[in-house]
């Protein structure tokens, strides 16, 4: 703490010291500065310079003059570097006479000076840089040319043009790049000439930059001329791509031919560029050009083109896409079938159904997905029309699709299909009814379930009733239709089915009936279904029933169901409190008749962080049949009791 206080005090002292110094005093402290030494003097100067810059006027001019005075006094090289960085902030044309000689002194000095000059407005700077460019060579000259480009110095164009053929490739490259940054007619002409030399890749990049500046200036015709040249003969794919991207912004229509050429070509990079532009264009003419070209493309390009058409969703291209769906190439076929899901309409239903039923495995699921996503008010009706007289496979696909589409208009056909001679159709129909039918259909489904006794589709019929019952808004009335039918029926098998369904609906209002049936029913299958419903109940509401049954049931099956059920409820997330859990597990150990039942109890005990659970688990340490499980439970409980 004392060290922290001292450090804070020192920092405060430095701050006050900095505030007390004038710029003259601060500059005296850095005249012999070397990087790596204490940076505090530099920080003081930097703060004072920024303060003067913000103040402006005479204070700014005075600060600049003091920096220049020190710069002329032959300070250390590192100080020169630092001063030039400060002049980047505060320099004006007044700095030019001092900085200009540095441009021709040596490479380091030239760099320091030009960085400062780049930030200073005025023709005097351009003149100084142009003059220095003719008096230097090598790296220093290249750097000066870069600075002229960064400044976009129009007056330097002729000088830069003279260096585009310099024997020093770095100098020539810097000159060409600078011309691209500056732009304009004269620069474009010089770059065009340089493209015929041995520095074409650099010239191509500069030409792109020049065209971009023409576009920004509203001179699209001049930009297009350059970009068309580049898209046709640039040496590197990335330049051709950049040219086409820029051209697409300047004149989308004029770009289509080039883009289609890229799409048809062998260059994967250019093809990808074309796809990117064509996907993002808003021009309908472009997507229709893709549709027209589709048959002439190789399979790889067809897949990309189909993706473009799918992305745009222009239904005018459906005809071309539908033809591609018959392609022998698996990838093309899959892409086309997928695209039909976006572009298609009712007329696409037969093809998609055929593909979903008889097509290759690679496209069956895609066809199903496309059927699900088809748009149009008449699509559902077309599917219903197709069901009439269709084979089993077709009807199965259509039933599943209509359900996925939420087509309630299909309900009459689905009810009819529940009586079909094919068991798969019956099952699919009930699955679809469970999805589509609303609460208003519940009485009809409950009555229909009574007729499914012994039918292979009975499980699906029961599931449909459960699913639709869950849609009833009043959670306390969801089982009413089934309970009423259960009470009215005198057929044991039908009553058994209704009992199973009542249990699966899991509406608390059904518990009274289920408890009565489990305890008193003379119908064996009904009683069995009721006991199973209580044992599988999803909440702890039946725990008391299960504990009683596990202890008192004379039927071994019922006792086992109840035993398993009560242990399951005790372990239920968010279920009984620890006291109740311990009571259940204590009873469970007393009632367990097999090693498996003991293991079930131990698995539950292992989850209870209570010393009493540990005591219960230790009672089974000596039981050879379950000693490993007991050991594991003891370890779990012990760990849970350790301080966190």
N, C-alpha and C positions, 0 to 999 in steps of 0.2 A: 504493500500500500504506500509506504514511504517513497519507494522508487517511482511509483506512478505519479505521486504528487510532485516529485522533483522534475520529472519529465514534462509534466504539464506546466510547471512554473517556467522551465526553460523555454518551452514553446511560446508562452505568453511574452517572455522577455524578448525573444527573437522578433515577435510580431511588432512589439513597440519599437524595437531598434530599427526594423525595416521602415516603419512609418516615420521615424524621426529623420531618416537619411534623405538627402536630396539626390536627384539623378546624377549630378556631378560627382557626389561622394560615392555613390554606388558604382559608377563606371570606373572610378579609380581602383576599386577593389577587384575588378575583373580583367584589367589590362594584361596581366600575365597568366590568366586562367588556363588550366589544362583540364580536359575531361577526365573524370575519375576523382577529382578533388571535391571539396565541400561545394554543394550546389546552391547553398543559401545565397551567396552574392548574386548568382544568376537569377534566382527567384525574385530577389528584390528589384533588380533591373527590369525584369519582365513585368512585374506588377506595376512599376512606375511608368513603363512604356504604354501599357494597356490603359492606365489611368489617363495619360496624356492623349492617347488616341480617342478615348471616349469624350474627353473635354473638347478636342478639336481646336481649330483656330490657331492663335499664336502659341498656345501651350504645346500643341502637336508639332508645329514647325520648330519650336525651340528644342524639343526632345529629339527630333530627327537630326538637327544640326549638331547636337552633342554626340549622338551616335557616330555621325560622319567624322567629327573631329577626332574621336578615338580611333576610328578606322584608318584615318590618314596618319596616325601617330605610330604606325608599325607595331601593333599589339601582337600577342602570340597567335599562332595559326588557329588554335581552338577558339580564341576570343573573336577572330575574324569571322569564323563560322557562326558563332553565336550572334554577333552583331548583324550579320546578313539576315539571320532568321528574324531578328527584331525589325529590320527594315521591311521584311515581308508584311509586317503589321502596320508600320507607320511611314514607310517610304513614299516619296513623291518624286516628281521630275528633278527636284533639287538633288536627289541621290545619284542621278545618272552620271554626272562628271566624275564622281568618286568610284562608282562601281564599274564604269566602262573599262578603265585600264586593267581591272582584274580579269576581264574576259579573255585577254590575250597573255596573261602572265603564266599560268600553268593550269593543268586540268582541274585540280581541286579548287583553286581560286575562281576559275571560270564557272564551275558548278555553283559555288556559294553565291557568286554575283548574279548569275542568271536566274536562280531561284528567287532572289529578291526582286529582280527586274520584272519577272513574269507577273508580279502582283501590282506593278505600278502602271497606271494608265498614261497614255500620251505617245505622240509620234516620236519624241526624243528617244524613248526606249527602243522602239522598232528600228530607228536609224542606228543606234548603238549596236544592237544585236546583228543587224544586217552587215554593218561594217566589220564587226568582229568575226562573222562567219567567213569573210573573205581573207582574214588575216590569221586564221587558225587552221588546224588540221586534226585528223583522227577523232579521238573520243570527245575532245573539247568542241570541235566543230559540230559533230553529231548532236551533242547536247544543246548547243545554241540553236541549231535547226529545229530541234524538238520544242524549244521554248517559243520560237516563232510560230510553230504550229499550234501550241497551246494558247497563244495569244490571238490566234486567227488573224495574223498580220497580213492584210491584203497587199500592202506595199512590198512585202517580201516575196511575192509569187515569182517574179522574174529571177530573183537570186536563187530561190529554191529550185526553180526549173533548171538552172544551170548546173546544179549539183546532182540531178537525177541520174546522170551517167558517170558520176565520179568513180574512179577506180577503187576507192575505199567503199566496200559494200555497205558498211555501217552508215557512212555518210549519205550514200545514195538512198538507202532505205529510209533514213531519217527525213531526207528532203521529200521523198515521195509521200511518206505518211503525213508530213506537215501540210503538204498541198491538199491532201484529203480532208484534213481538219479545217482548213481555210475555206475550201470550196469556191464556187463561182466558175464562170466561163473559162477564164485564163488558166485556173488551176486544173479544171477538167481537161483542157486541151493538153496541158503538160503531162498529166497522168496518162492520158490516152497514148501519147507518144512513148512514155516509159513502159507501157504494157508490151511494146514490141521488143524491149530489151531483155536483159538476163535477170531482171528483178520482177518478173511478172506477178508472182503471188503477192508481193507487197503492194504492187501497183493495183492489183485487183481489189485488195482490201481498201486502199485509198479511194478507188473509184466508187466502191459501195458507199463510203462515207460522203463522198462528193454528191452522189445521187440522193442520199438521205437529206442533205442540206438543201438540195433543189426542191425536194418534196415539201420540206418545212417552209420554204420561201414561196410555195404555191406555183412552182415552175415544173409541173408534172410532166410535160412533154419532154423537157430536157432530161428529167430523171428517167423516164421510160426508155429513151434512146440508150442511155448508159446501161440500165438494168437489162435490157434485151441483149445487148452485147455480152454482158457478163453471164447471163443465164445460158447463153449459147456456147461460149468458149472459155470461161474461167477454168484455170488449171485445177483448182481444188473443189471438191464437192461442197465444202462448207460455204465457199464464196458463191457458187451457183445457187445454193439454197438460200443464202441471205439475199441474193438479188431477186429471186422469185418471191420471197416473203415481202420484200420492200415493194416489188412491182404489184403484188396483190393488193397492197394498200393504196397504191397510186392509181391503178386501173385494173380492177378485178376481171373484167371481160377479156382484156388483152392477155391475161395470165393463163387462161384456161388451156390453151393449146400447149403451153410449156408444161403445165401441171400434168396434163394427160400424158405427155411424153415421158415425164418422170415416172408416172404410175406404170406405164408400159415398159419402161427401161429396166436394165439389170442392176443399177446402182441402188443398193438397199437404203443408203442414207438419203438419197434424193427422193426415193419412193416414200420414205417415212415423212419427209418434209411435205411432199405433195398431199399425203393423207392428212397431216396436221392442218394444212391450209384449207383443204376441201371440207374437212369436218367442221371447221370454224366459220366458213363463209356463209353469208346470208343470201347469196345469189342463187335463185332457183335454177338459173341456166347452168350453173356449175354442177349441181347434183344431177340434172337431167343429162348433162354431157357424160357423167360417170355411168349412168344407166345405159346410155347408148353404147358406150365402149365396153360394157361388161362382157359380152360374148367374145370379144377379141383379146381379152386379157389372159395371161397365164393363171393357173390356179392360185398361186400365192397372191397375185394382184387382185384376183377376183374376191378372195376372202377379205382383203383390205377394202375394196370397193363396196362390198356388201355391208361392211361395218359403217362406211360413210353414209350409205343410203338408209340404213337402219337408224343411224344417229339423227338424220334430218327428218325422217318420218314423212317424206313427200310421197303420197300415195300414187302419184303419176308414174313412179318407178316400179310399181307392183308387178306389172307384166314381165319385165326383165328379171326381177328377183324370183318370181314364180318359176320361170324357165330354168334358172340356176339351181332351183331346188331339185331338179332331175339330174344334176351333174353326176358323173361317175366318180368324181373326186370327193372323198368323204368330208374333207375340211370345207370345201365349197358348199356341199350339200347341207352341212350343219349350219354354216353361216347364213345360207339362204333361208332355211326353215326358221331360224331364229329371227331373221329380218321380217319374214312374213307375219310374225306375231305382232310387229309394230305397224307394218304397212298394209296388212291384209284387211279383208272385209268378209262378208258372208260367203262370197264366191270362193274364198280360200279354205272353207271348212272341209270340203271333200278331200282335197289334197293333204291337208294336215291330219285328218282322221286316218287316211290311208297310210300315211307315214308313221303315225303313232301305233298302228296295228300291224303293218306288214313291213315297215322299213327296217333298215339295219339298226342294231342296238345303239350305235353311236348317235343316232338322231331321234330315237323314239321319245326319250324324255324331253328333248328340245321341242319336238312337235307337240307334246302334251303342254309344255309351258306356253307355247305360242297359241294353242287353242284357248288356254286360260286368259291370255292377254288380248285377244282379238277385240277390236272396237266396232261399234255399229249397233243400231237399235234392232236390226233384223238378224243379228248373228245367232242369238239364242233360238229364235224360231227356226232358223236354218238347221241348227243342230237337232231340234226336235223333229223336223221333217226327215232328216237323215236317219233317225232312229227307226222310223217306220219301215219294216221289212228288212232291216239290216241284219248282218250276221252277229253272232254273240260277241266277238271281239270288238266290233265297231260299237255295239250298244254299250258295252262296258266302258269303253273310252268316253263315249258321249255322256253317260250318266255321271262319271267322275268329274268330267269337265263342267257340266251344268251345275254340279254342286259347288265346285271351286269358284265358278263365276257368280254364285249367289242367284241363280236364275229361278225365281219362285214360280215363273210360268211353267216350269217343268213338273210341278207337284202332281197334276193329274197323271202324267205319263209315268211318274215314279210309283204312284200307288198301283197303277196297272202292272208295272214291272215286278211288284212284290209277289205277283201270282205267276210269274214266268216259269216255264218248265226247267230252265237252266238255273242251277243253284247259285252260280256265280253272279248272275244277273239279279237274283233275289237279294243276295247279300249286298251287292253294290247299291241296289235301290234303297234298302233300309239305311245304309250308311249315308246316302245322299239325303234321305228324309230327315235324319238326325241333324244334318247341317242346315237344311233349308226350311223345315217346318217351324212354324211359330207356335206359341202356347194355344192358339185357337185350334190347332190341328191335334192337340193332345188326346181328346176323347176318341177321335177316329183311330189314332195310332194304338191306343190302349185296347180298343175293340179288335183291331187287326192283330194285335199280339196274341189274343185268345185263339185265333185261328192258326197260329204258327206252331202249335204244339206238335213236337216230333219232326218239325221241318228243319232242314239243315241251316236255314237262315234265322232260326229262333234267337241265337246269341246276338246277331246284328239287330233284330227287331227289338230285343230288350234294351240294347245300347241306344237305339234311336229314341225309345220312350224316356230313358234316363236323360239323354242329351236335351230333349225338348222340355222335359220337366224342369231342368235347371234354368230355362229361359223365363219361367214364371216369375213375375216381379215380387210377389209376396212369398218370401222364403218359407213361411209357415204353412203355405198351401201347395207346395210343389208336389207333394205325394198324394194329394186329395183324390185326383182322378184314379190313380192306381189303387188306393185304399178302398175307394167306393166299388171299383170293379172286383177287388179281392173279396169284399164283403158279399157282393152279389153272386159271385160264381160258386158253383157247386162241383166243379170239376177239379179234382185234386192236382192234376198236372198243370192246369191253367193257374190254379191258386199258388202252386209252387213257383211258377214263373213270375207272377205278380209279387210274391214275397221277396224273391231275389231282387226284383227291380226296386221295390220299396227300400230295401237295404242299401242299394247303390245310390238312390236319390239322396239318402242320408238327411232327410228332413226330420227334425225332432218330433214333429207331429205324428210320425210313423212309429215311434218307439213304443207307445202303449200297445198297439196292435202286435208288434213284433215280440214284445215281452210275453204277451198272452199266448201267442202261437208257440213260442219256444217252451213255455211252461205247460201248456194244456192241450195243444193240438193232438188230435187222434190220427191225423194224417202224417205218416212218417216223413214223407219227402217235404211237406210243408214245414213241419217242425225242424227238420234238418236245415232247411233254407233260412228259417228264422234265427236259429242258433248261430249259423255262419254270419248272418247279417249283423247280429250283436257283437260277435267276435271281431268282425272287420270294421266296426263303426269308426269313423275318422276322428272322433273326439272322445274325451274321457267320460262322456255321459253314461256309457254302459259299464263303467268299471265295477260298480257295485253288483250289477247282474252277473258279471263274469267271475268275480270273486266267490259269489254264492254258488254259482254253477260249478266252478272248479272244485269246490269243497264238497258239494252235495250230489252232483249228477251221478246217476247210476249207469248211464250210457257212457261207455269209455270214449267213444268218438266225441260226444258233447263235452265231456270233462277235458279232453285234450285240446279241443278247440277253445274252450273257455280259459284253460291254463295259458295257452299261447297268447290268447287275446289280452289277458290281464297283464302279462309281462310286457307285451308290446305297448299297451297304453301307459304303463309305468315309465317306459323309456321314451315316450313321445315328447318331442320338442314342445316346450310350453305346456306340458301336461301337468300331472299332479305335483303337489309340493313334496319336499324331501320326506316329511313325516309319513305321508301316504305311500310314497315310493318304498320306504323302508318296511312299512307294514305289508305291502304287497310282496316284497322279496322275502320277508320272513315267512309269510304264508306259502310262498312258492317253494322255499326249501323244504317246508314240512309236507307239501303236497306232491313234490316231484317224485315220479315213479321210474324215471329212466335217466341215464347219464346225459342224454340230449336235453332233457328238461332242466337238469341242474346247470348245464352249460348256458342255457338261456338265462337263468337267474344270475349266474356269475357275470355274464356279459353286461347285464343291467347294473349290477352292483359296482362294476368297475367304473361306472360313470358318476357315482355318487360320492361327493367329497364330504364324508362324514365318518367319524371314528366308529360309529355303530355299523356302518357298511363294512368296515375293515374286520370287525368282530365276526360278522356273518360269513364273510369270505373265508376267514381262517378256520371255520368249522369244517370246511371241505378240503383242507390241506392234506388230510390223511386219507382221502378217498382216492384210491388208485385210478379209478376211471376218469376222474376230472381234476387230478392234482395239478396238471400243467395249466389248465384254465384258471384254477384257484390261485396259483402263483401269479399268473398274469394280472388277474383282478386285484390282488393284494398290492402288486407293484403300481398299478394305475392309481389306486386309492391313496396309497402312501405318497406318491408324487403329488397328487392333487392337494394333499394336506400340508405339504411343505410351505413355509413362508415365502411369499412372492417377493 
